[in-house]
């Protein structure tokens, strides 16, 4: 089966961003990954197909024996509700995120469908939507940080780059019960300051906040976006080449790598670099660069000849998602040559 190509970008209606819901960080990451597969021209939801290992890598789980963890997360997304208030239609909608998740045991695949009621908030969006790159959001460790990021991303292109919420509004949006964070200092430390630390350090946004008191108590928080100087990242195709060469002692050609990315998508090629280590154990490979190209483009559907080949020697290691991400973030910028 041909895998769905990830587009990296997430586009959500502002009404969906303003909705009231609460997820775990793991559930949120799974949701974001599925959202990246929605195409801007889609008129209806599709069955979005993934290798379960894609989710494991996203969650920082190195063992393929942890498939049950992914099943638990998708099950929660089918049962947990969100509440959308659509002022234009004067209606309140209670709906789950997913309609179903179908697992194919023995194939390591899952097909996921969104709940039909979410179509107006995810498909064919022409106005009042917010767009952001999944690479910014998946680095965040707190669900509340991701929610604050989305809410602030909405005002990034506005003249007044600020938003003010009452503490009560934030608690409602984040699904915080009356028994949790009863004291404002606890709410501030666990949610606001954590988001301040994570968003400013790990994303493309930077903000300050101001506490607004009503009497002696803090009633509201004003979030103010600041211009952030973004360090230019190295060319992603060159980064793929650098990481593959360092892990497998290879010598990937730029044009060949560019062809793989154009055909399969950059996220899929990155995933293949991780998965490839499991396919070369106990195999003799004449040309590791050509072999990897075959793996990416054909998935080894055709028999691989083992005649007149030389054993590739390298140390087998298990790489965590954090290690893999750091390699790309720290890859040296090089002159691109074909």
Residue pairs with C-beta under 8 A, 6 or more apart in sequence:
1 49
1 109
3 49
3 50
3 51
3 264
3 268
4 37
4 48
4 49
4 50
5 264
5 265
5 267
5 268
6 33
6 36
6 37
6 265
6 266
6 267
6 268
7 36
7 37
7 39
7 265
8 36
8 133
8 134
8 135
8 266
8 267
9 36
9 131
9 132
9 133
9 134
10 32
10 35
10 36
10 131
10 132
10 133
10 134
10 137
11 35
11 38
11 40
11 122
11 125
11 129
11 130
11 131
12 35
12 121
12 122
12 129
12 130
12 150
13 120
13 121
13 122
13 125
13 128
13 129
14 128
14 129
14 130
14 154
15 84
15 85
15 86
15 121
15 128
16 82
16 84
16 118
16 121
16 122
17 130
17 150
17 151
17 154
18 84
18 85
18 151
18 173
19 82
19 83
19 84
19 85
19 173
20 82
20 83
20 172
20 173
20 175
21 80
21 81
21 82
21 83
21 175
22 80
22 143
22 174
22 175
22 176
23 31
23 76
23 77
23 80
23 143
24 73
24 76
24 143
25 140
25 141
25 142
25 143
25 146
26 59
26 69
26 73
27 73
27 76
27 77
27 80
28 143
28 146
29 58
29 59
29 138
30 55
30 58
30 59
30 70
30 73
30 74
30 77
31 77
31 97
32 134
32 137
32 138
33 50
33 54
33 55
33 58
33 134
34 48
34 50
34 98
34 112
34 114
35 122
35 134
36 134
36 267
37 46
37 48
38 45
38 48
38 122
38 123
40 125
41 124
42 123
42 124
43 123
43 124
44 119
44 123
45 113
45 114
45 116
45 118
45 119
45 122
45 123
46 113
47 102
47 111
47 112
47 113
48 111
48 112
48 113
49 109
49 110
49 111
49 112
50 109
50 110
50 111
50 112
51 108
51 109
51 271
52 64
52 67
52 70
52 103
52 108
52 109
52 110
53 64
53 108
53 271
53 274
53 275
54 271
55 70
55 73
55 110
56 62
56 63
56 64
56 66
56 67
56 69
56 70
57 271
57 274
57 321
57 324
58 138
58 321
59 69
59 70
59 321
60 320
60 321
60 322
61 69
61 321
62 318
62 319
62 320
62 321
64 108
67 103
67 108
70 110
71 101
71 103
74 98
74 101
74 110
74 112
75 101
77 96
77 97
77 98
77 101
78 96
78 97
78 98
78 99
78 100
78 101
79 96
80 96
80 97
81 94
81 95
81 96
82 94
82 95
82 96
82 97
83 92
83 93
83 94
84 92
84 93
84 95
84 121
85 91
85 92
85 93
86 92
86 93
93 117
95 115
95 117
95 118
96 115
97 114
97 115
97 118
98 112
98 113
98 114
98 115
99 113
99 114
99 115
99 116
100 112
100 113
101 110
101 111
101 112
101 113
102 110
102 111
102 112
103 109
103 110
104 110
104 111
114 122
130 150
130 153
130 154
132 149
132 150
132 153
133 204
136 149
136 202
136 203
136 204
136 205
137 146
137 149
137 150
137 203
139 198
139 202
139 203
139 325
140 146
140 149
140 198
140 199
140 202
140 203
141 198
142 191
142 194
142 195
142 198
143 174
144 174
144 190
144 191
144 194
144 195
145 194
145 195
145 198
145 199
147 173
147 174
148 191
148 192
148 195
148 199
148 223
149 195
149 199
149 203
149 205
151 163
151 165
151 173
151 223
152 163
152 199
152 205
152 207
152 223
152 225
153 205
154 163
155 161
155 162
155 163
155 225
156 205
156 225
161 224
161 225
162 222
162 223
162 224
162 225
163 222
163 223
164 212
164 220
164 221
164 222
164 223
165 173
165 220
165 221
165 223
166 219
166 220
167 184
167 187
167 218
167 219
167 220
167 221
170 176
170 191
170 221
171 181
171 187
174 191
176 187
181 187
181 190
181 191
184 217
184 218
188 218
192 209
192 221
196 207
196 209
199 205
199 206
199 207
200 206
200 207
204 228
204 230
205 225
205 228
206 225
206 226
206 227
206 228
207 223
207 224
207 225
207 226
208 223
208 224
208 226
209 221
209 222
209 223
209 224
210 221
210 222
210 224
211 218
211 220
211 221
212 218
212 219
212 220
212 221
212 222
213 219
214 220
232 333
233 329
234 242
234 331
234 332
234 333
234 334
235 333
235 336
236 261
236 266
236 328
237 254
237 257
237 258
237 261
237 266
237 336
238 254
238 331
238 333
238 334
238 336
239 328
239 331
240 252
240 257
240 261
240 266
240 269
240 270
240 273
241 252
241 254
241 257
242 331
242 332
242 334
243 273
243 324
243 327
243 328
243 331
244 250
244 252
244 273
244 292
245 251
245 252
246 327
247 273
247 277
247 314
247 319
248 276
248 277
248 280
248 288
248 292
248 312
248 314
249 288
249 312
249 314
250 288
250 289
250 292
251 289
252 289
252 292
253 289
253 338
254 336
254 337
254 338
255 338
256 289
256 293
257 269
260 269
260 293
260 296
260 297
261 269
263 297
264 272
264 296
264 297
268 296
269 296
270 324
270 328
272 292
272 295
272 296
274 319
274 324
276 292
276 295
277 316
277 317
277 319
279 295
279 300
280 288
280 291
280 312
281 316
283 304
283 306
284 306
284 309
284 310
284 311
284 312
285 291
285 309
285 310
285 311
285 312
286 308
286 309
286 310
288 312
291 304
294 300
294 302
294 304
